[in-house]
Amino acid sequence: MTKSAIFFCSFLFLFFSCSNDDNNIQNEDAVDEEEVVDDEVIEDEEASYSAEGFVTIENGSGGLVADLDAGDRFARDHDAIGDVNGDGIIDYVIGARSDDDGGVDAGAAYVLFMNRDGSVLFNQKISALEGGFNETLNAGNFFGYGVAGIGDYDEDGIPDIAVSAPVPPNNSLYIIHLNQDGTVKNYVKNENIIAQGLTAIGDIDDDGRIDLVACDPGSNEGGSNRGAIEILFLNDRSEVLNARSVTISSTQGGFGEGLEDEDQFGGREAAMLGDIDNDGSIELAVGAFMSDGGKGAIWILSLDVTTFNVVSKTKITESLNGFTETLDLETNPNGTIGAQFGHAMCAAGDIDGDGITDLITGANQQNEGNAYILYLNSDKTVRSYDKISATEGGFDLVLESGDRFTRSISYVGDLKGDGSIAVNFGGGVGLGGTGSLYTLFFRPN
């Protein structure tokens, strides 16, 4: 890979990162919560950032006007997609994988056109019945389980999106070319791909197109639910080049030993960190949220820049490689076990200014859900971390038991245009149990 390609990849991860949820459908109580917009800077001398408030986007709040139903799972995955309508402001794609348009749990996605303050200007739904998609989705298809911004694939000046529908018999990856109003211009259906999470990882093969990671934590390669990821490369017709795909699992891609049954490696997201140790390989963070009995873990993989196979790896979990947080092993309200650290994550640029990309992740089943900003060393261990929760981090979040804050995470960037950075977190059951999105604004110290 050329130096320019590595730079391009490192730049793009700031705009194309990721997150998601599990297959368990909970009976969640609604949170009666008003939209919160707070521009007051809250100083925390121990943190590497200042908290500059947050916005809650949910059914009827934060500017969102959508006909959401209980259990739609709005914001179980999301991503920034660039400026779709040409107003100079970053827009989002949001998954609602249990929407019932065209069939129970057929799924949907929303394009959110944003204001600079983090509220929604207007939104466009894409489903079997809306947005010009005109695709037949079967019941239980979970279209919108994974979503990602992929840049302008068809070179018409408008950013495009990738959306997954992971459940057979229609398990497919859709590359959707958008119109400026967020409706579907046309789409390409790539069949036989399972992606319970999607991450755009920049142009790692230097062909001018954004590449993707498809997460399959339920893969049985090497053992029961050990999990896998697949690095996907696409051509100029938005078709997946199957012969070039790289699978990384217990048995493929050079991973080797380390994964156990039920680890669910792949999680709901991966995060491209770039070459943080300056050795010519590129680092990709991947979660294994049921590792160690449900405590969860993150693997930072160093990938060869030609084969994209693993050349080395580092595991981060409780009391290992610098992460000192105690992670729960309790039974959760939805019947699962443990904190589920590493369920979702995104690369967050260099918040602490040490020249190394930082990683935001979470333990969405620990208390109401905890976020962690991991400040990494060049050897891929954790130097320090900041925690964000209902009681820590300076944001004064209003969270309830079972909210599962951080079950999805995506990087937005400078939404306000003032040098702050915005990061999106899924969590909260939302009004009527429909789902919530929190946009937190950080000011690096």
C-alpha positions as CSV (number, residue, x, y, z in Angstrom):
1,M,0.0,0.0,0.0
2,T,1.3,3.5,-0.8
3,K,1.8,6.1,1.8
4,S,-1.0,8.1,0.3
5,A,-3.3,5.2,0.6
6,I,-2.5,4.8,4.3
7,F,-3.1,8.5,4.8
8,F,-6.4,8.3,3.0
9,C,-7.5,5.3,5.1
10,S,-6.6,7.0,8.3
11,F,-8.5,10.1,7.3
12,L,-11.6,8.3,6.3
13,F,-12.1,6.4,9.5
14,L,-13.0,9.8,11.1
15,F,-16.2,9.8,9.0
16,F,-16.9,6.1,8.5
17,S,-17.0,4.1,11.8
18,C,-19.6,2.1,13.7
19,S,-22.3,-0.3,16.1
20,N,-25.4,-2.5,16.8
21,D,-27.5,-4.9,18.9
22,D,-28.2,-8.6,19.5
23,N,-31.0,-10.9,18.4
24,N,-32.7,-11.0,21.7
25,I,-36.0,-9.0,21.6
26,Q,-36.7,-7.3,25.0
27,N,-39.9,-6.1,26.5
28,E,-38.5,-2.6,27.4
29,D,-40.3,0.1,29.4
30,A,-40.6,3.5,27.8
31,V,-38.5,6.4,29.1
32,D,-40.4,9.6,29.2
33,E,-37.5,11.9,28.3
34,E,-37.4,15.3,26.8
35,E,-34.9,16.4,24.2
36,V,-31.7,17.7,25.8
37,V,-29.5,20.3,24.2
38,D,-26.9,21.7,26.6
39,D,-24.0,23.8,25.3
40,E,-22.5,24.4,28.8
41,V,-19.0,23.1,29.0
42,I,-18.6,20.8,32.0
43,E,-14.9,20.6,33.0
44,D,-13.4,17.4,34.3
45,E,-9.8,17.8,35.2
46,E,-9.1,14.1,35.0
47,A,-10.7,13.6,31.6
48,S,-8.9,14.3,28.2
49,Y,-12.0,16.1,27.0
50,S,-14.7,18.6,28.1
51,A,-18.3,17.5,27.9
52,E,-20.4,20.0,25.8
53,G,-23.8,18.5,26.2
54,F,-25.9,16.0,24.3
55,V,-29.0,15.7,22.2
56,T,-31.6,12.8,22.5
57,I,-33.2,11.8,19.2
58,E,-36.2,9.5,19.6
59,N,-39.8,9.2,18.6
60,G,-41.2,12.7,18.5
61,S,-38.1,14.3,20.1
62,G,-35.0,15.9,18.9
63,G,-36.7,16.8,15.6
64,L,-37.4,13.2,14.6
65,V,-40.9,12.8,13.0
66,A,-41.4,9.1,12.3
67,D,-44.2,6.6,12.7
68,L,-42.2,4.3,15.0
69,D,-43.7,1.4,16.8
70,A,-42.7,-0.3,20.0
71,G,-39.9,-2.7,19.4
72,D,-38.8,-1.2,16.1
73,R,-35.2,-1.0,17.4
74,F,-34.5,2.5,16.1
75,A,-30.8,3.3,16.4
76,R,-29.6,-0.2,16.9
77,D,-27.1,0.7,14.2
78,H,-26.2,4.1,12.7
79,D,-23.4,5.9,10.9
80,A,-22.5,9.3,9.6
81,I,-22.8,9.4,5.8
82,G,-21.7,12.9,4.7
83,D,-23.7,15.7,3.3
84,V,-26.6,14.3,1.3
85,N,-28.8,17.4,0.7
86,G,-25.9,19.8,0.0
87,D,-26.4,22.1,3.0
88,G,-22.9,21.6,4.4
89,I,-24.0,19.5,7.4
90,I,-23.2,15.9,8.1
91,D,-26.2,13.6,7.7
92,Y,-26.9,10.1,9.3
93,V,-28.2,6.7,8.3
94,I,-30.1,4.9,11.1
95,G,-31.2,1.3,11.2
96,A,-34.6,0.1,12.6
97,R,-34.2,-3.6,12.0
98,S,-37.5,-4.6,13.5
99,D,-39.8,-2.3,11.6
100,D,-42.8,-4.1,10.2
101,D,-43.1,-2.6,6.7
102,G,-43.8,-5.5,4.4
103,G,-43.7,-8.1,7.2
104,V,-43.0,-8.5,10.9
105,D,-39.4,-7.5,11.5
106,A,-38.7,-7.0,7.8
107,G,-36.8,-3.9,8.8
108,A,-36.1,-0.3,7.7
109,A,-33.5,2.4,7.6
110,Y,-33.8,6.2,8.0
111,V,-31.8,8.9,6.4
112,L,-31.6,11.8,8.9
113,F,-30.9,15.3,7.6
114,M,-29.3,17.2,10.5
115,N,-29.1,20.6,11.9
116,R,-25.8,21.8,13.3
117,D,-27.1,21.7,16.9
118,G,-27.6,17.9,16.6
119,S,-31.4,18.0,16.1
120,V,-33.1,16.5,13.0
121,L,-34.1,18.9,10.2
122,F,-36.2,16.2,8.5
123,N,-35.9,12.4,7.8
124,Q,-36.6,9.9,5.0
125,K,-37.6,6.3,5.7
126,I,-36.3,3.5,3.4
127,S,-38.3,0.2,3.6
128,A,-40.1,-2.3,1.5
129,L,-43.0,0.3,1.4
130,E,-41.3,3.7,1.5
131,G,-38.4,5.7,0.0
132,G,-38.5,4.2,-3.5
133,F,-36.7,1.0,-2.4
134,N,-39.2,-1.4,-4.0
135,E,-37.5,-4.5,-2.6
136,T,-39.4,-7.5,-1.3
137,L,-38.2,-8.2,2.2
138,N,-39.3,-11.3,4.1
139,A,-40.6,-11.3,7.6
140,G,-37.8,-11.5,10.1
141,N,-35.3,-10.2,7.5
142,F,-34.0,-7.5,9.8
143,F,-33.1,-5.0,7.0
144,G,-31.2,-2.3,8.8
145,Y,-29.4,-4.5,11.2
146,G,-26.2,-3.1,9.9
147,V,-25.8,0.3,8.2
148,A,-22.8,2.2,7.0
149,G,-21.8,5.4,5.1
150,I,-19.7,4.4,2.1
151,G,-19.0,7.7,0.3
152,D,-20.1,8.4,-3.3
153,Y,-20.0,5.0,-4.9
154,D,-21.8,6.0,-8.1
155,E,-19.9,9.3,-8.5
156,D,-23.1,11.4,-8.8
157,G,-22.0,13.9,-6.0
158,I,-24.4,12.4,-3.4
159,P,-23.1,10.0,-0.6
160,D,-24.4,6.4,-0.7
161,I,-25.1,3.8,2.0
162,A,-24.7,0.1,2.7
163,V,-27.5,-1.7,4.5
164,S,-27.6,-5.3,5.6
165,A,-30.4,-7.8,5.9
166,P,-28.7,-10.7,7.6
167,V,-31.4,-13.3,8.0
168,P,-32.0,-16.1,5.4
169,P,-33.5,-16.7,2.9
170,N,-32.8,-13.1,1.9
171,N,-29.5,-12.5,3.7
172,S,-28.0,-9.8,1.6
173,L,-25.9,-6.6,1.5
174,Y,-27.6,-3.7,-0.3
175,I,-25.5,-0.9,-1.7
176,I,-28.1,2.0,-2.0
177,H,-27.4,5.0,-4.2
178,L,-29.3,7.9,-2.8
179,N,-31.1,10.9,-4.3
180,Q,-30.5,14.3,-2.7
181,D,-33.8,13.9,-0.7
182,G,-32.7,10.6,0.8
183,T,-34.9,8.4,-1.4
184,V,-33.5,5.5,-3.3
185,K,-32.1,6.3,-6.7
186,N,-31.2,2.7,-7.4
187,Y,-29.5,-0.2,-5.5
188,V,-27.4,-3.3,-5.9
189,K,-28.3,-6.4,-4.0
190,N,-25.3,-8.6,-3.0
191,E,-26.7,-12.0,-1.9
192,N,-25.5,-14.6,0.6
193,I,-23.8,-12.1,3.0
194,I,-24.5,-12.2,6.7
195,A,-23.8,-8.9,8.5
196,Q,-25.2,-8.3,11.9
197,G,-23.0,-5.2,11.9
198,L,-21.3,-3.1,9.2
199,T,-18.3,-0.9,9.3
200,A,-16.8,1.3,6.6
201,I,-13.1,1.1,7.0
202,G,-11.7,3.4,4.4
203,D,-10.0,2.5,1.1
204,I,-7.6,-0.1,2.4
205,D,-6.8,-1.6,-1.0
206,D,-6.2,1.8,-2.7
207,D,-8.8,1.4,-5.5
208,G,-10.8,4.6,-4.8
209,R,-13.7,2.9,-3.1
210,I,-14.6,2.6,0.6
211,D,-14.2,-1.0,1.9
212,L,-16.5,-2.7,4.5
213,V,-16.3,-5.1,7.4
214,A,-19.3,-7.5,7.8
215,C,-19.7,-8.8,11.3
216,D,-21.0,-12.3,11.9
217,P,-20.8,-13.0,15.7
218,G,-23.0,-16.1,15.3
219,S,-20.6,-17.8,12.9
220,N,-19.7,-21.4,13.9
221,E,-16.3,-21.5,12.2
222,G,-14.0,-23.3,14.6
223,G,-16.7,-23.8,17.2
224,S,-20.1,-22.8,18.4
225,N,-20.8,-19.0,18.1
226,R,-17.1,-18.2,18.0
227,G,-17.8,-15.5,15.4
228,A,-16.1,-14.1,12.3
229,I,-15.7,-11.0,10.3
230,E,-15.4,-10.6,6.5
231,I,-13.6,-7.8,4.8
232,L,-15.5,-6.9,1.7
233,F,-14.2,-5.2,-1.5
234,L,-16.5,-3.9,-4.1
235,N,-16.2,-3.0,-7.8
236,D,-17.3,0.2,-9.6
237,R,-20.7,-1.4,-10.1
238,S,-21.3,-1.7,-6.3
239,E,-20.9,-5.5,-6.5
240,V,-19.0,-7.4,-3.8
241,L,-15.9,-9.1,-5.2
242,N,-16.4,-12.5,-3.5
243,A,-13.1,-13.9,-4.7
244,R,-11.2,-11.1,-2.9
245,S,-13.2,-11.2,0.4
246,V,-11.1,-11.9,3.5
247,T,-12.6,-13.9,6.3
248,I,-11.0,-13.7,9.8
249,S,-12.1,-16.3,12.3
250,S,-10.7,-19.1,14.4
251,T,-9.8,-21.1,11.3
252,Q,-9.2,-18.4,8.6
253,G,-7.3,-15.2,8.0
254,G,-4.3,-15.9,10.3
255,F,-6.1,-15.2,13.6
256,G,-4.8,-18.5,15.2
257,E,-5.6,-19.3,18.8
258,G,-7.5,-17.2,21.3
259,L,-11.2,-17.5,20.5
260,E,-13.5,-19.8,22.5
261,D,-17.0,-21.1,21.9
262,E,-19.7,-18.5,22.5
263,D,-17.2,-15.6,22.3
264,Q,-19.2,-14.0,19.4
265,F,-16.1,-12.4,17.8
266,G,-17.1,-9.7,15.3
267,G,-19.6,-8.2,17.7
268,R,-21.7,-5.5,16.0
269,E,-18.9,-3.3,14.8
270,A,-15.2,-3.1,14.0
271,A,-13.1,0.1,14.0
272,M,-10.2,1.0,11.7
273,L,-7.4,2.6,13.7
274,G,-4.8,3.0,11.0
275,D,-1.1,2.1,11.5
276,I,-0.8,3.1,15.1
277,D,2.6,1.4,15.7
278,N,4.1,2.7,12.4
279,D,5.3,-0.8,11.3
280,G,3.5,-0.8,7.9
281,S,0.6,-2.9,9.0
282,I,-2.9,-1.5,9.8
283,E,-4.8,-2.0,13.0
284,L,-8.4,-3.1,13.1
285,A,-10.3,-3.3,16.5
286,V,-12.9,-6.1,16.7
287,G,-15.2,-6.9,19.6
288,A,-15.9,-10.3,21.1
289,F,-18.7,-9.2,23.5
290,M,-19.4,-12.6,25.1
291,S,-15.8,-13.5,25.7
292,D,-14.7,-14.6,29.2
293,G,-18.2,-15.7,30.2
294,G,-19.9,-12.5,29.0
295,K,-17.5,-9.9,30.4
296,G,-16.5,-9.2,26.8
297,A,-13.2,-8.3,25.1
298,I,-11.7,-6.4,22.2
299,W,-9.1,-7.8,19.8
300,I,-6.8,-5.3,18.1
301,L,-5.6,-7.0,14.9
302,S,-2.6,-5.9,12.9
303,L,-3.3,-6.7,9.3
304,D,-0.9,-7.3,6.4
305,V,-1.6,-4.5,3.9
306,T,-1.4,-6.9,0.9
307,T,-3.3,-10.0,2.1
308,F,-5.2,-8.3,5.0
309,N,-4.5,-11.4,7.1
310,V,-3.7,-11.1,10.8
311,V,0.1,-10.8,11.5
312,S,-0.3,-10.1,15.3
313,K,-3.1,-9.4,17.8
314,T,-3.7,-8.0,21.2
315,K,-6.6,-8.8,23.5
316,I,-8.1,-6.1,25.8
317,T,-10.4,-7.0,28.6
318,E,-10.7,-6.8,32.4
319,S,-7.2,-6.7,34.0
320,L,-5.5,-7.4,30.7
321,N,-3.2,-5.0,28.6
322,G,-4.0,-1.9,30.6
323,F,-7.8,-2.1,31.0
324,T,-8.5,-2.1,34.7
325,E,-12.3,-1.8,34.8
326,T,-14.1,-4.6,36.7
327,L,-16.7,-6.0,34.3
328,D,-19.9,-7.6,35.5
329,L,-21.0,-11.3,35.1
330,E,-24.5,-10.8,36.3
331,T,-27.7,-12.0,34.6
332,N,-29.2,-9.2,32.6
333,P,-32.9,-8.2,32.2
334,N,-33.0,-9.7,28.7
335,G,-31.6,-13.1,30.0
336,T,-28.1,-12.7,28.7
337,I,-25.0,-12.7,31.0
338,G,-22.3,-10.2,31.6
339,A,-21.3,-6.6,30.8
340,Q,-20.7,-7.3,27.1
341,F,-17.7,-5.1,26.7
342,G,-16.8,-4.6,23.1
343,H,-20.3,-5.0,21.7
344,A,-19.9,-1.8,19.7
345,M,-17.1,0.6,18.9
346,C,-15.7,3.4,16.7
347,A,-12.4,5.1,16.0
348,A,-12.5,8.6,17.4
349,G,-9.5,10.4,16.1
350,D,-6.8,11.6,18.5
351,I,-8.7,13.0,21.5
352,D,-5.8,13.2,23.9
353,G,-3.4,14.7,21.3
354,D,-0.7,12.0,21.7
355,G,-0.6,11.1,17.9
356,I,-2.4,7.8,18.3
357,T,-5.9,7.1,17.3
358,D,-8.3,6.6,20.3
359,L,-11.0,4.0,20.5
360,I,-14.5,4.4,21.9
361,T,-16.4,1.3,23.0
362,G,-18.9,0.3,25.7
363,A,-20.2,-2.3,28.1
364,N,-23.9,-1.9,27.3
365,Q,-25.1,-4.4,29.9
366,Q,-23.0,-2.9,32.8
367,N,-25.5,-1.0,34.9
368,E,-27.5,1.3,32.5
369,G,-24.6,1.0,30.0
370,N,-21.1,2.4,30.2
371,A,-19.0,4.0,27.4
372,Y,-15.2,4.0,27.5
373,I,-12.7,6.1,25.6
374,L,-9.6,4.0,25.4
375,Y,-6.4,6.0,25.0
376,L,-4.0,3.5,23.3
377,N,-0.3,3.0,23.4
378,S,1.5,2.4,20.1
379,D,1.9,-1.3,21.2
380,K,-1.9,-1.6,21.1
381,T,-2.3,-1.7,24.9
382,V,-4.4,0.7,26.9
383,R,-2.5,3.7,28.4
384,S,-5.6,5.1,30.2
385,Y,-9.3,5.4,29.7
386,D,-12.3,7.7,30.5
387,K,-15.7,6.3,31.5
388,I,-19.0,7.9,30.5
389,S,-22.2,6.7,32.2
390,A,-25.2,8.0,34.1
391,T,-23.0,9.1,36.9
392,E,-19.6,9.7,35.3
393,G,-18.1,11.6,32.3
394,G,-19.6,15.0,32.8
395,F,-22.6,14.7,30.5
396,D,-25.3,14.2,33.2
397,L,-27.0,11.5,31.1
398,V,-30.5,10.5,32.1
399,L,-30.5,6.7,31.9
400,E,-32.7,4.1,33.3
401,S,-32.1,0.4,34.3
402,G,-32.1,-1.7,31.1
403,D,-31.4,1.2,28.8
404,R,-28.2,-0.4,27.4
405,F,-26.5,2.8,26.5
406,T,-23.6,2.1,24.1
407,R,-25.2,-0.9,22.4
408,S,-24.3,1.0,19.2
409,I,-21.7,3.6,18.6
410,S,-20.7,5.7,15.5
411,Y,-18.3,8.7,15.0
412,V,-19.8,11.8,13.4
413,G,-17.1,14.4,13.6
414,D,-17.4,18.2,13.7
415,L,-21.1,18.5,13.2
416,K,-21.4,21.9,14.8
417,G,-18.5,23.3,12.7
418,D,-16.8,24.7,15.9
419,G,-14.0,22.2,16.4
420,S,-15.9,19.9,18.8
421,I,-16.6,16.3,17.9
422,A,-19.9,14.5,17.9
423,V,-20.3,10.8,18.7
424,N,-23.6,8.9,18.4
425,F,-24.6,6.2,20.9
426,G,-27.6,4.0,20.7
427,G,-29.4,3.3,24.0
428,G,-32.6,4.1,25.9
429,V,-35.8,2.3,25.1
430,G,-37.2,5.6,23.7
431,L,-40.7,6.9,23.9
432,G,-43.1,3.9,23.6
433,G,-40.2,1.5,23.5
434,T,-39.1,2.4,20.0
435,G,-35.4,3.2,20.6
436,S,-33.2,6.3,21.1
437,L,-30.0,7.9,19.8
438,Y,-27.8,10.1,21.9
439,T,-25.4,12.5,20.3
440,L,-22.7,13.5,22.7
441,F,-20.5,16.6,22.0
442,F,-16.8,16.4,23.1
443,R,-14.2,19.2,23.2
444,P,-10.6,17.7,23.3
445,N,-8.6,19.3,26.0
